Every structure is written in structure tokens, then in C-alpha cells.
Amino acid sequence: MKKSVIVLFLAIVFSVGNCQLFSQPQFNKSDSVIRFLSGEWNWISSCGGFSGYDCENPGTIGYMQGYIFAEITNVNDSISYILFKNKMIVQEGRAKISYSHSIYGTTWNLEILPGFSTDQLTLFTDSTDTITLADNCYDCYSHRFVRKNVLNSTDYVLPDNTLSVFPNPAKGEIYIHLDNHSLFETVIIYDITGTIIKKYRDIKGSIDISEISTGIYFIELMQGKEIHRTKFLKE
């Protein structure tokens, strides 16, 4: 009887709310966690609650959302994030990477990431391209994400207060990052000769570049009297 109770307890704890076993990634330090997470992750489902089978997904809530993670120049134990919904940036900032105690034991965690029930989230890996972020509380939820894009170059490091676009190179869509801005008054794309290719007004977060020919381009943002520029490669 006691053995059965222990087995049941462990099954509840390690199912992370939806009766599925996950594994904690074997990273040696926070830099390895940052390199693994760097990229775009689309949310695919959340399950939990008292039964463990209270689930929702983009189809049930009516919108798509996810995160883009990237390294921050000269900042240790933290990762830059952008939270987007339906391709629009709704929040951005930093999340702390910690190896500390949670309800699952001593684990790799992300702390103070918006959009969840608890300030501490335990990182589990289903595969190299699927992760689960689990709320640090009983009867809470686990949230599964699938990798869409990989950022594995120093070109994708996000310096503070600097304009960045990613993925870079890009094929169909680019996301724009500039400090804490989420709405951009004017966005202009030039080719290498200085010719204006595209001009946008009041852009939130992302731009569709699928119609632009392959090549190197410059992107310019105008925020009041401020002008920010960088370049990207269209594949």
C-alpha cells in the first residue's frame, strides 16, 4: 500500500500536470541553457489543473503565441525574451536563468517570464525541438513549445538599446527588437544601392519580407527624432 502511494505521488509530481514524463536538460552552466533556448518557440498546448487533463491550445483560445529568446551581450545568467501574440510583440525584457530548488527538485529554471501563473518556471525537454515550461506549483500547468527557428550565431546576440532583427538570415518574416519599443512609427527597407524597397507605418513587432528578392538589405526605424539602422540578409 505504501509503495503504491509513493508511486502515485511521483507520477503526479513528474507528470507536470498532464500525465506525461519529461526530462531535465543536462546543462553545465547557464550559457549552455541560453544557447539551447536561443530562437523562436511557438506555444502548442498547456495542460494541468487538479485532474491534469484541463488543456488548451491555440485552436481553443483563438490565437497563436510564443517567445523569441536570445543572448544579451555581456550579461550573465539572463536571457532576452520577446512575447508575441498573432505575430505582434506584446512584451519584452529579460528572464533570469537559475539552477535552483523548485517543486521538482534542483532544476534549471526561468524566472520572471510573463504569461505564466508563477514567477519560477522549470525547463523540461521533450526533444531538442520541443520544450515544456512548468509552473512551480501543484495543480498548476505545464506549457509545451515547439522550436520554429534556431538562432545559433553571434549575429543574433541582442545588445541592450540596439536595433536588431531576427531571424537573420530570413525568408518570410522578420521580428524587430529595439530596447522596450513595441510600436514603430516608420520602417524603411533599402537595398545596397540606397533604393527604398518597402516603407511601413505603425508596425508592431514583425514584417513580412517574402516578396523581397534574395540579397542584403538595410532596415531603418524612425521613432520621433531617433533613427536606428541595421542590416539583414533575405534568403
Steps between C-alpha positions, in 0.01 A plus 500: 500500500776747596690412182190572293453838667864595434475397135180702460660805661803485270278458198308814594811707564697404191205502262509879532124522493416300189609143570801514272859440610758764416875516545710775649769617254860421600663841466825586676437873529251771411685584175409154371135557589503833314655345188243219506202733543613766253243511223128521443266269693131464415257402774307181415314405821456547874367225727452467875250578772378257763430223247812568294288489184369856492662605173498785253681576174506771231186355345298516822604853599491644148851640460863397454770603745856421593840632601822601331808452718845641434829562677573842647845648452714497816212390724535171688225267623224682310335467163316755288140415417227631275143383563289515186134431425376466143840626376479820708743573783311548825788501749878472513769494764737265684446168675747366755652155441549317831596156623306495823235323702146461370219254575677264258828509693813692403439590138572745220241775518392819329392772739269797451375408154160660422191304407515229767345432842829497693818706492715186479468256210681167478651415162438149368598360160284261299757515217752746358211680330225470762508638853265524795493788748331384820342729759665465840186395689281193542181475291646767270582464134775386267543690175645335189686685225642388170807660344432695181835671435850451638726791589847353523726779379660794678309712247192437713640629829280786616699794636298725731351812337595384149277424202498131407300291256462124506511241370791620293533367231122499448261363241143611563482711813727701730444613858626839611660561838588843636535545875146520644323622185209295367350745246715651226382820330688453172694202366692524172688224318779599256708290265879536485471782242289709738176445307188478719344155458226511763358760737270423793307704755407411860656155501460273800774244534534327163517562125424267211796505257399199290457715186850651525768349277799314644779730613639732765277782625507783750210569734441842654266583790382849576369571852433870531839666451688173550624296203631143537651288222629148450525244218362155428528228237194380308544137390 
